[in-house]
Amino acid sequence: MKKEDYKLVDHLKFIIPSLLGIFLFMTPIMTEDGFTIPIAILADWIEGILENQLSLIMMIIIVITAIMTVIAKMIGKEALNKTPFFQQLFNVTPFWLITRVLAAIFAVMVYFNLGPEAVIGEDTGETLLGIGGLLHVLFSVFLFAGVFLPLLMNFGLMEFIGTFMTKIMRPVFKLPGRSSIDALASWIGDGTIGVLLTSKQYEDGYYTKREAAIIGTTFSVVSITFTLVVISEVDLGHMFVPFYLTVLIAGAVAALIMPRIPPLSRYPDTYINENAEKIDESIPKERHMGEYAYEQALKRAKQETSLYQFFKQGFQNVLDMWMGVAPIVMAFGLIALILAEYTPVFQWIGLPFIPLLEVMQVPYAAEASQTILIGFADMFLPAIIGSSIEAEITRFIIAALSVTQLIYMSEVGGVLLGSKVPVSIKQLFIIFLLRTVITLPVIVVIAHIIF
């Protein structure tokens, strides 16, 4: 396609939606609570308006999902052939059917305050479904992120940025250039947004299974805003700058190593459609990179011809996230929180870390060891438990480690399991352990330099 084939409308179709997407998902805005992005501001606004209704809304969504999944199983796969979107949403494996039914039971118990304290308590069920709980946040974030995600994906921005970033992302992280946008959206916005973006790119055939697994588990990083909450919880808010630099360095080391070792290195380089051809990211030698990047963007933008399709895809994204992800967060998140709060499981599996922490000269090694693996349940738990430890250096290490571990079941882990990214709970736990082993020494060394 020659350059003269493009009209003014094609240029505007790339430039305007892409700038709007960058503004909504990647532009830091200063608020009373620190920096955030417009999508998060919109999410907070709708969450505030619906605060007293959201627990009921999310309970209804989770229950309807379970009922529709059971009906889909009873009437058979062919019955939904005319609506492929609903077929892939409700026609799931028996394991996910059981998960959705369990999530519906949990949601009803928590909402109506029925059953044991372990299920409905403030630190378990209420953490997920109560006012200000995770499912409230996911409802509002998914609503706006889902509708506006096509601005980042469908109008050429991925192709434009991806062309420039390929020379960095491919040799350093073994990833396509376009994945840099996923990472940036997570970093400035929220880890769940990064997972959703990755999942949609994988579904659309832009990432292989290996690339989707690497990006989802390595680059869906914790937002700047939430890291500030974590460091404040351990009473070290005044050290935010060295803390965040520590997190970035440890995270970069993990991002370099993780794609090169199992289980991520063993994922096949095949697409969601097994017959799809590998996407060619090479730049023709005779072409200038900037010119070629712009042409690729225009080529993608020109394919978008319908405003109706834009909003249809956006609202399908929202339904997919609400019904696909929320039940999994409810089921796995609640089970993980119950184990963390009411059993010594995470203390037991933390025992092997005591000698390691002692060798690294970390004060209060026994107390610190209890926080190391509990982050798999929820990223905030290590900071809450570690906040009572007297040594500042230990609190600093605990907080930094909890952020760089990345995979926690009450949010990113649950969202990953609910997404199309091909990871299992067993693989997520192995990745969580490996990230812990890789980033802990880096964080400890930096902490000893700082303190």
N, C-alpha and C positions, 0 to 999 in steps of 0.2 A: 504493500500500500504506500503510495507516494504521499509526500507531505501535502501537495495541493488537493488531495482528496478530503482533507479536513476543513470543515467550515468553522466560522466563528462560534457557532453553537456547540461544536465539539470541544473547543478550547474552554468555553465557559462551563461546559458539563464536567470537565475535569477540575477546573480551578475552584469554582464556587463550592461544590459539595465537599471537596478535599479540605479546603480552608475551614469550612464549617465543622468537619470531623476533627481536624487538628484542634480547633478552639474547644469543642465539647469534651474531647477525650484526653488532650495532652497539654492544655494551657493551664499552668498553675495560677490560681487566683487566691489572693490573701483574704482570709476571713478571720472572725474572732478566734476560731480554734486553730489557726495556722493555715498553711497552704492546702488547697484542694483543687479539684477540677469542676467545671460547670456541670457535668453529668452527676457528680456526687452532690452538688448543691441542689440540683433538681430532685435527686433521690431523697435528700434530707427534708426538702420542702414537702414532698408528697407523704413522706413517712410521718412528718409532724401533723399534717392535716388528718391522716387516717389512723393516727396512733392507737386510738381506742378500738378500732375495728380490724386492725391488721391480723391480730391473733385469730379471729374468727375467719377472716378471708383466707388466710394460709391454711387453716384447718380444713376449710371447705375444699380448697384446691387439692390438698393432699388426699382427702377422702374421695373426691370425684375421680382423681387419677387412679386410685385403687379400684374403684367400682368399674370404670371404663376399661381398665386392664383386664379385670376378671371377665367382663362381658366380651371383650375382644377374643379372649382365650376360648370362651364358650361357643361363640358364633363362627370361629375359624378364620384363618388368614385371608381367604378369598373374599369374604364379606366386605372388607375394607379396601379392595383393589381400586375402586374409583376415587378414593381419597388417600393417595400415597403418604401425605403428611401425617394423617391420623394413624395410618397403618404402621408406620415406623415409630410413632409415638407410643402407641398402646400395645403393639404386637411384640412383646419382649419375652425373654427366656424365663423359665420357671423360677430361677433364682431371683430375678428382678421383680417378678410378680409377687413372690413371698416378701421381698423387701418393701414393696409399695403397700401391701396389706398391713405389714408390721408397722410401717410409718403412719398409716391411717389410724391404727389402734393407739399408738403412742400419742398422736396429735389430739385425738378425742379425749384420752386420759388427761393430758396436760391441760387442755382448754377447759374441760369441765371439772378439773381438780379431783379426778377419780384415781384410786390406786395408791401404791406405796410412795413414800417420800423420795425414794431413790429415783423414781420416774418423773414425778411432778415437782420436785424440789427446786429451790431458787438456783442452785448450782448445776442443775441438770436440765430438766424439761423447760424451766423458765428461762434459762440461758438461751435456748433455741427459739421458743415460741412466746415468751413473755414480752412485755412492752420494752422496746429497745433491743430485743433479742435478735439473734442472727437471721432468723427467717423474715423478720420485719425489714431488716437491711437488704436481704436478697430480693424481696418483693419489689422494693423501690428501685434498687440498682438494676435489676433485670428488666423492669418496665422501660426505663429510659435507655439503658445500654442496648437492649434488644431492638428497640425501634430505630435507634440512630446508628447501630453498628454498620449497616450497609454504606454509610458515608465513608467509613474507613476502607471498606472491602471492595466496593463495586464501581468506584469512579476513577480508578487509576492510581490512587495514592500508594497502594501496595507495590504496584509495578514501578512507579517513579522512584520511591525510596529504596526499594529492593535492588534495583539496578546499581545504585551507588554503593549499597552496603554488602553486596555479594562478595566483593574482594576481601572484606573483613570477616563476615560471618561464616563463609564457607571454609577457609583454611583454619581459622581460630576455633570456631565452635561446631564445625561440620553441619552448618545449617544454611538454608536459603536466606538471601538478603532481606526479604520481606518480613522475616521473623523479628527483625529489629523493632518493628512497629508494635508487635505483641509485647515485647519487653518494655518498651517505653510507656505504653498504655498502662501496664501493670505498675511500673515504678512510680509514675506520677499519680495514677488513679487508684487502682485496686487490683489485687491478684486475681479476683474472680473475673474481672473484665478481660484480663490476659488469657485466662482459661477459655472463656466463651469465644474470644477472637480466634484462638488456636483451634478450637473444636470446629468452628464454622469453616475455617480455611482447610482443615483436614477433610470435612464433609464435601467441600467444593472441589477437592482434588488438587489442592496446591501444595500440600505437605504429604510426605510418605508417613507410614506408621512410626518409623524410627524418629523422623523429624517432629511429628506431633507429640510423641512421648517425651522427647528431650525438651521441647519448648514448654510444654505444659508443666513439667516437673522441675525445670531449671530456671526458666525465665519469667514465670508468673510470680514475680517477686512481690514482697510486702511493700505497700505504699509508704511514702515518706511520712504521711499523716499518722499511720498506725505505729510506725517505729517510734514516733514522738510519744505516743500514748504508753508504749512499753517502757521506754527509758524513764518516763515520769513515774511510772508505777514503782520502779525500784529506787525512786528518790535520787536520780542522777540526771535530771532534766538539764542542768547546767552544763552537762558534758555531751550534749547532743551532737555537736560537730565531730569530735573524735570518735564518738560511738557510731555515727552513720558512716564515717570513712572506714572504720573497722568492718562494718557490715558489708560495705561495697567490696573491700579487698577480699574478705573471706568468701563472699558470694562469687566473685570473679574466679577465684582459685577453684571453687566447686564447679563452676560452669566450664572451665577448661578440662577438668578431669572426668566429670560424670559421663559425658557422651562417649568417652574412650574406654569405659569399663562396663562389664555386665551389671545390671540387666539391660541398660539402655543401648549398649553397643551391639547387643544380640537381636534387637528388633529388626525385622526385615525392611528393606528399602522398597516396599511395595505400597501402592496407593489403596484407598478405600475400595476403589474399583480395580480389581486385580489386573485387568487388561490395559489399564491406562499407561500411557508412555511417560517416561521421566521428563519433567519440565526442564527445558533448556534455558539456563540463565546466562549463557555465554554472550559476550558483546562482540559483534562483528568487528574484525580488526580495522576495517576502513572507516568505522563510525566513531564520532566523538561521543563520549559517555553521556554527557548531559543531553545532547540532542537525541540519542537513542532512548534514554530514560523517558524523555518527554513524549516521544513517539509511542512508546509502549503504553504510557498512561492514557494517551488520546485513544489508542486502539481499544483499550478496556472501557473507557468512558463512553465511547460511541455505541457500545453494545447495550447500554441502558437507555431504553426508549419509553418506559412507562412509569408514571408516578404511582399508579395503582399497584404495579408489581413491587415498587420500592416499599410501600406501606404494608402490602400483603406479606412480603418477606420479613419485614420488621416485626409485625405482630405474630407471625409464625415463630420467629426467634423467641419472642416473649413467652408464648405458650410452651414452647419446647423447654425453655429454661425453668419456668414455674413448675410444669408437670414432670419434667425429666429430672430436674436437679433437687427440688425441694424435698420430695419424699426420701431421697437418698441421704441428704443432710440430716433430716429428722431421724431416720433409722440408725445410720452408722454414727452420726454425731452424738446422739443420745447414749448409745451403747458405750462409746468411747468415754464419754463424760461420767457415766455410772461407774465404769471400771476405774477411772481416775479418782473419783470421789469416795467410793465405798469399798474398794479393794486395795490391797497392797501390791497389785500386779506391777505397776510402774516403779514402785520402790524396789521390788525384787529384781526387775530387769536392769535397774540402775546400779545394782551392787558391783558388777564388774568394773564400773567406771571409778570406784573409790581409789584403788591403787594407781590408776592412770592419773587422776587429779592430784594425788599426793606426789607422784613423780614430777608433775608439772608445777609443784609448789603452789597449788591453789588452796587458800585458807578455807576452813570448814568443808573439807572434801566430802565428808559423809552427808552433810545437809545438801550440798550442791548436787551430789549424785542422784538424789531423789527427783531433781527437776529436769535431768537431762533427757529422759525419754517420755516424760509426761506430756511434752509438747506435741506428741503425735495425736493426742486427744484434742487439745486446743492450744493455740500459740500463746494465749494469755496466761495459762496456768503456771508455767515456770516463773514468770515475773511475779505472780501473786504469791506463790510459795516461797520464792527466793527473796522477796522484799523484806523479810524479817531477819535475814542473815546480816551480821554486823559488818563484815569486811566489804568495803566498797568495791574492791577489785573482783570479788566473787560475784557480787550483784551485777557488775558490768559484764562479766563473762556469761552469766546465765541469760541476761537480757539479749546480748548480741547473738548467742547461740540459738535462742528461741526464734529469732527473726530469720537467721540463715538456714535453719532446718527446713523451712518452707512448707513441708507437707503436713498439714494438720487436718484431722478428720472433720472438725466442726465447721471448716470453711473450704479452703483450697482442695483438700483431699476429697471431701464430700462432693464438691463441684466437679472435680476431675472424674470421679466414679460415675457421676450422673451425666457427664458429657460423652461425646463420641470418641474422645481420645482413648486409644486402646491400652488402658492400664488396669490391673487388678489390685485389690486391696493388699495382697501379699507383695506384689511388686512395689507398691507405694511404701510399705513398711521397710522393705530392703533399701529403697532409695533414700528414705528418711534416715535410716541407720548409717548409710554410706556418707550422706551429707554431714551427719553428726561427727563421724570419725575424721572426715576431711577438714571441716571448718573449725573444730574445737582447738587443735594445736595452733592454727593461724591466729585465732582470737586470743588464746592464752599468751602467745608471744607478744602480740600488740599490747595486750592489757598490762603485761609486765614492763613494757617500755613506757607506757603512759603513767602507771602508778609508781 
